[in-house]
Amino acid sequence: MTTETMTTAEYVQHHLNHLTLNLKTMSLGDAGFWTLNLDTFLVSLFTGLLIIAVLRFAAVRATAGVPGRLQSFVEIILNFVDKSVRDSYHGKSKLIAPLALTIFLWVFMMNFMDLLPVDLLPRALAPLGFPHFKSVPTADPNMTFAMSITVFCLIVFYNFTVKGWHLGREFLTKPFGAYLFPLNVIFRLVEEFVKPLSLALRLFGNMFAGELVFILIALLPWWAQWLPGGIWAIFHILIITIQAFIFMMLTIVYLSMAHDKH
């Protein structure tokens, strides 16, 4: 069935389905738990390698004299991320600044894929036998939760390595004092587990909603798509940048909290 012969509901559903890989048989198809969203994996891998290649190219061609346009652009991003880390992070780990830079650029590039025409990649890959293809990895909760769980693991790691035995005292005595330690433990557990949820669901919700709006705009006649599509694309550029910034800043703040002792 081609997109021209689909109903509105079928068209929307078609673009919301992932290209899935059955990990048991290593063939296309859904296998329940043992299913890999292949489009999310491929696009996230492509954007990550693209970032590495561009930064490597800029580093090799960097000069001490008058910088070129690419070097100036990279330096602006590096200074922006470095200032954000210095303002929000009070520990001494050398991992935080590279991690913040990686998160900001990677999330931004994955979000930026939402600006591609919704039918571009599905139609281009259809001759290869791919029935579906979603081009926005951050509109997949599997991707956003994978990133947020990774950050959560770092939070737990720094809580134990930096605070040591003091972490147990925090769990039992903050914020209501030692006599109410059951409430303290409950509040602390809720606070910790909300962190990966907030990171993952905020990014996923915004990008999924943006993707759905572009799909609905694509249902309009071609001559009626330009104005609403252009306005939404300009607005969406702000959204994808802000979401990348928020994910980066929350990561920095959460890791800074893991270093702070009450």
C-alpha positions in Angstrom: 0.0 0.0 0.0 1.4 3.4 -1.0 1.0 6.6 1.0 -1.2 8.0 -1.7 -3.8 5.2 -1.1 -3.8 5.3 2.7 -6.5 6.8 4.7 -5.7 9.6 7.2 -5.6 7.2 10.2 -3.5 4.7 8.2 -1.0 7.4 7.2 -0.5 8.6 10.7 -0.2 5.0 12.0 2.3 4.2 9.3 4.6 7.1 10.3 4.3 6.2 14.0 5.5 2.6 13.5 9.2 1.7 14.0 11.4 -0.4 11.7 11.9 -3.3 14.1 14.4 -6.1 14.2 13.7 -9.5 15.7 16.8 -10.2 17.7 16.0 -13.9 18.0 15.8 -14.5 14.2 17.8 -11.4 13.1 15.0 -10.5 10.7 12.6 -7.6 10.4 9.6 -8.0 12.6 8.4 -7.6 16.2 9.5 -10.2 18.8 8.1 -8.6 22.0 10.9 -8.0 24.5 13.6 -9.1 22.0 12.9 -6.4 19.6 15.3 -3.6 18.5 13.9 -0.4 17.0 16.3 -0.5 14.1 15.5 3.0 12.9 16.3 4.5 16.3 19.6 2.6 16.5 20.7 3.5 13.0 19.8 7.2 13.1 21.3 7.7 16.6 24.5 5.9 15.5 24.7 8.0 12.3 24.2 11.3 14.2 26.8 10.3 16.8 29.4 9.4 14.2 28.7 12.6 12.3 29.3 14.7 15.5 32.6 12.8 16.1 33.7 13.3 12.5 32.9 17.1 12.4 34.6 17.7 15.8 37.6 15.7 14.7 37.8 17.6 11.4 37.6 20.9 13.3 40.3 19.8 15.8 42.7 18.7 13.1 42.3 22.0 11.1 42.3 24.3 14.2 44.8 27.1 14.0 46.1 29.6 16.6 45.6 32.5 14.3 42.4 33.7 12.8 39.9 30.8 13.1 37.8 29.6 10.2 34.0 29.5 10.4 33.8 25.9 11.5 36.4 26.4 14.2 34.7 29.6 15.4 31.3 27.7 15.6 32.8 24.8 17.5 34.6 27.2 19.9 31.3 29.0 20.6 29.6 25.7 21.5 32.6 24.6 23.6 32.6 27.9 25.5 28.8 27.8 26.0 28.9 24.3 27.4 32.0 25.0 29.5 30.3 28.1 31.1 27.2 26.1 31.8 29.2 23.4 33.6 31.3 26.0 35.6 28.1 27.8 36.7 26.2 24.7 37.8 28.7 22.0 38.7 30.8 22.4 41.9 32.7 19.1 41.9 36.1 18.2 40.4 35.3 15.4 38.0 36.9 15.8 34.5 34.0 13.7 33.0 31.2 16.3 33.4 32.2 18.8 30.8 32.8 16.2 28.0 29.6 14.4 29.0 27.6 17.7 28.9 29.1 18.5 25.4 28.2 15.0 24.2 24.7 15.1 25.5 24.0 18.6 24.1 25.3 17.9 20.6 23.9 14.4 20.3 20.4 15.2 21.6 20.3 18.3 19.4 21.3 16.3 16.3 18.7 13.6 17.0 16.1 16.3 17.5 17.1 18.0 14.4 16.1 15.0 12.3 12.5 16.0 13.0 13.0 18.9 10.5 13.4 16.4 7.6 10.2 15.9 5.5 8.2 13.1 7.1 8.0 11.1 3.9 11.7 11.6 2.8 13.4 8.6 4.5 10.4 6.2 4.4 10.0 6.7 0.7 13.8 6.5 0.1 14.2 3.3 2.0 10.9 1.6 0.8 12.7 0.0 -2.2 15.1 -1.6 0.2 12.3 -3.5 1.8 11.9 -1.3 4.9 8.1 -1.0 5.6 8.5 1.7 8.2 11.2 4.2 9.2 11.0 6.8 12.0 13.8 9.3 11.6 13.6 10.9 15.1 15.3 8.8 17.8 14.3 11.1 20.6 10.6 10.5 19.7 11.3 6.9 20.8 11.0 6.4 24.6 13.5 3.5 24.5 16.2 6.0 23.4 15.3 8.7 25.9 15.1 6.2 28.8 18.4 4.6 27.7 20.1 8.0 28.0 18.4 9.0 31.3 19.2 5.6 32.9 22.9 6.1 31.9 22.8 9.5 33.7 21.1 7.9 36.7 23.8 5.2 36.9 26.4 8.0 37.0 24.4 9.8 39.7 24.3 6.6 41.8 28.1 6.1 41.2 29.0 9.6 42.3 26.7 9.4 45.3 28.6 6.3 46.6 32.1 7.3 45.6 32.0 10.9 46.8 29.8 10.7 49.9 30.6 7.3 51.1 29.1 6.6 54.6 27.7 10.1 54.6 25.2 9.0 52.0 23.5 6.7 54.5 23.2 9.5 57.0 21.6 11.7 54.3 19.0 9.0 53.5 18.1 8.5 57.2 18.2 12.1 58.5 17.2 14.5 55.6 15.0 16.4 55.4 12.9 15.7 58.5 15.5 14.6 61.0 16.5 11.1 62.4 13.2 10.5 64.2 11.3 10.4 61.0 13.8 8.3 59.1 11.1 6.1 57.3 9.7 9.3 55.7 13.2 10.5 54.9 14.0 7.2 53.1 10.7 7.3 51.1 11.2 10.9 50.1 14.8 10.3 49.0 13.9 7.2 46.9 11.1 9.1 45.2 13.5 12.0 44.6 16.1 9.8 43.0 13.8 7.7 40.8 12.0 10.8 39.5 15.3 12.1 38.0 15.5 9.6 35.1 11.8 9.7 34.6 11.8 13.5 34.3 14.8 13.4 31.9 13.3 10.7 29.6 9.6 11.7 29.5 10.2 15.5 29.0 12.4 14.9 26.0 10.2 12.1 24.6 6.9 14.0 25.0 8.1 17.2 23.3 9.7 15.4 20.4 6.8 13.0 19.9 4.4 15.9 19.9 6.5 17.8 17.4 6.8 14.8 15.1 3.0 14.3 15.2 2.4 17.9 14.2 4.6 17.5 11.2 2.8 14.3 10.2 -0.6 16.2 10.4 0.8 19.0 8.3 1.9 16.5 5.7 -1.7 15.4 5.3 -2.6 18.8 3.9 -2.5 19.4 0.2 1.0 20.2 -1.0 0.1 23.8 -1.8 -1.2 24.3 1.8 1.8 22.8 3.6 4.3 25.6 3.1 2.9 28.3 5.5 2.0 26.1 8.5 5.0 23.8 7.9 7.4 26.8 7.7 6.0 28.4 10.8 6.1 25.2 12.8 9.6 24.4 11.6 10.9 27.8 12.8 9.2 27.3 16.1 10.4 23.7 16.3 14.1 24.8 15.9 13.7 26.6 19.3 12.1 23.5 20.8 14.8 21.1 19.7 17.5 23.4 21.0 15.8 24.1 24.3 15.2 20.4 24.8 18.9 19.6 24.2 19.9 22.4 26.6 17.4 21.2 29.3 18.6 17.6 29.1 22.2 18.8 29.4 21.5 21.2 32.3 19.5 18.7 34.3 22.3 16.2 33.9 24.8 18.7 35.2 22.6 19.7 38.1 21.8 16.1 39.1 25.5 15.2 39.0 26.4 18.3 41.0 23.8 17.3 43.6 25.5 13.9 43.8 28.7 15.7 44.8 27.2 18.0 47.4 27.0 17.1 51.0 24.2 18.5 53.2 
